[in-house]
Amino acid sequence: NAGVTQTPKFRILKIGQSMTLQCTQDMNHNYMYWYRQDPGMGLKLIYYSVGAGITDKGEVPNGYNVSRSTTEDFPLRLELAAPSQTSVYFCASSYYPSGGPIAKNIQYFGAGTRLSVL
Amino acid sequence: AQTVTQSQPEMSVQEAETVTLSCTYDTSESDYYLFWYKQPPSRQMILVIRQEAYKQQNATENRFSVNFQKAAKSFSLKISDSQLGDAAMYFCAYSAMNYGGSQGNLIFGKGTKLSVKP
């Protein structure tokens, strides 16, 4: 029962570098999400996906890109890293039964990636 | 836009005592969900309890219960018989009913840090 798996757990980047945060889930969930958590704050939504091939922006998308080629994977790409992107990043997934009853909307979270940009 | 407010940055409770964490929210929707998530030092986001707005009965999960006041837009969490393992950040979160789009996205408060004294 792996659930939502994020890699890496920690990473230090230099300003201007790029990297991809990996997220995979084995629960066959159609919805997936990326959040960032700044110190002393709640989580803010970066991007989300309602299914393979479909992504959309959340509250704080600038400086990030996502793709969803499979149901299982939802990588988050940071281009030209900046100190403002120093944060803890969480991936989550949930299941929405299309055409069925209203979803319970329970999101399952990965363990997070702590990223520092110096 | 929906907002979630947690007015208590920090709370403290004696082991075996009861503590209540406060949360207020703002929405124009009539159907929605409310959640309490626990984040221990491990950073893992753990769902504690969930409430559907259309249900008048307050949700309970073992030692955790909520006081849901829909008219007042208030959603407090009561922890009974507090244990050392309850020490964590607690986040209140809101989502609209998910009809297949972005409505199901979670909006988080800034959190309350709970300390449990032995």
Chai-1 contact restraints between the chains, C-beta under 6 A:
chainA,res_idxA,chainB,res_idxB,connection_type,confidence,min_distance_angstrom,max_distance_angstrom,comment,restraint_id
A,M41,B,K110,contact,1.0,0.0,6.0,A-B,restraint_1
A,G42,B,F91,contact,1.0,0.0,6.0,A-B,restraint_2
A,G42,B,F108,contact,1.0,0.0,6.0,A-B,restraint_3
A,G42,B,G109,contact,1.0,0.0,6.0,A-B,restraint_4
A,G42,B,K110,contact,1.0,0.0,6.0,A-B,restraint_5
A,G42,B,G111,contact,1.0,0.0,6.0,A-B,restraint_6
A,L43,B,F108,contact,1.0,0.0,6.0,A-B,restraint_7
A,L45,B,N105,contact,1.0,0.0,6.0,A-B,restraint_8
A,Y96,B,N98,contact,1.0,0.0,6.0,A-B,restraint_9
A,I102,B,M97,contact,1.0,0.0,6.0,A-B,restraint_10
A,A103,B,N98,contact,1.0,0.0,6.0,A-B,restraint_11
A,N105,B,Y33,contact,1.0,0.0,6.0,A-B,restraint_12
A,N105,B,S95,contact,1.0,0.0,6.0,A-B,restraint_13
A,N105,B,N98,contact,1.0,0.0,6.0,A-B,restraint_14
A,N105,B,G104,contact,1.0,0.0,6.0,A-B,restraint_15
A,F109,B,M45,contact,1.0,0.0,6.0,A-B,restraint_16
A,A111,B,Q44,contact,1.0,0.0,6.0,A-B,restraint_17
A,G112,B,R43,contact,1.0,0.0,6.0,A-B,restraint_18
